């Protein structure tokens, strides 16, 4: 009983002691408004914004600093804590001079007398980026460049699909890349009026680009006549002679692992190449390469490869009469790590990987004419994820499915 009474007395003292000290964050409602901030130097203009540096008053009641300003007709506020010495204001849509009112903000909500600061932002990114559109197979390319600040934009593509002057939104692309080219497919090969503008996160809009373009006709190349010519030097033997890994499973129209996939022999030297007879003459525009879905940026999935085409390949398996159509690598939307490191794999990376990458043929210095007529294609796997950046001499490569698009020259 004595022990219980002693513990109760001790606890009572602790509780009473806490009450005597009071709350450390108690507001002093009667405290006066804090003193005004003092400007430190001249505000610095940034693209579409400004940075204001200041010195806060020495006041124990100070909570932070508040800015009130007119941003293109909209009254906005920005706040910074007592520990900061600057405010960053963003979202201006021009380069006019604006008056910003700076206040010291007390813990009790009282504001100091305002300090009026004139600021002049630099040209906002949506006015300095470059955009363009051009026709491509099955649709149009949309490109953005000169986004030197890596600002976030929505690129809004519209079209007058009915020819009656009414605009329909076709697709919105989101990006913060310094430059990017994306495409909108599944459009008929007839002339459309297209419109394109960029919108930033403050709903500022660029000027609208309008162009009359005619998408180039494009179809998926049928796979019913694909075959393996088994040219000398090609890698086409299945791993361990397993029928579930055979070469022809690259065109069985099944893109998941349950449907099978081609896996080469792990003792085959790298790089490895193989040839497919398309069975008809075509002009290729793009293709999809589906890795095995379980090898997420890993293992025997191709990381870099080259695509070649020919209308009359030599039967000895040599590289005579083959034309380079493009060099490609497995895209990882979030980007790779340093060196051969894959880096963190995001949900967006996983979604893109499972969907199968889309790779477009483009005119470059190395491929001045990729749109030639071919009936054979050859793919050279220059590195898998397991061999990328290493000196590995032998390895397997695994491909789930190949799908080609373009124009049929004959049936």
Secondary structure, DSSP 8 states (H G I E B T S, - for coil): -HHHHHHHHHHHHHHHHHHHH--TT---TTS------EE-S--EEEBTEEEEEEE----TTEEEEEEEEEETTEEEEEEEETT--EEEEE---S--EEEEEEEEEETTS-B---EEEEEE-B--HHHH-EEEEEEEBTEEEEEEE--TT---EEEEEEE-TTSSS--EEEEEEEE--SSEEEEE----SSEEEEEEEEE-TT--B---EEEEEE-B--EE---TT-B----TT----BGGG-GGG-GGGGGSS--SGGG--EEB-TTSBSSEEEEEEEEEEEEEEEEEEE--TTSTT-TTBEEEEEEEEESS--TT--STT-EEEEEEE---TT---STT------HHHHHHHHH-EEEE----SS-TT---EEEEEEEEEEEETTTTTS---B---EE-EEEEEEEES--
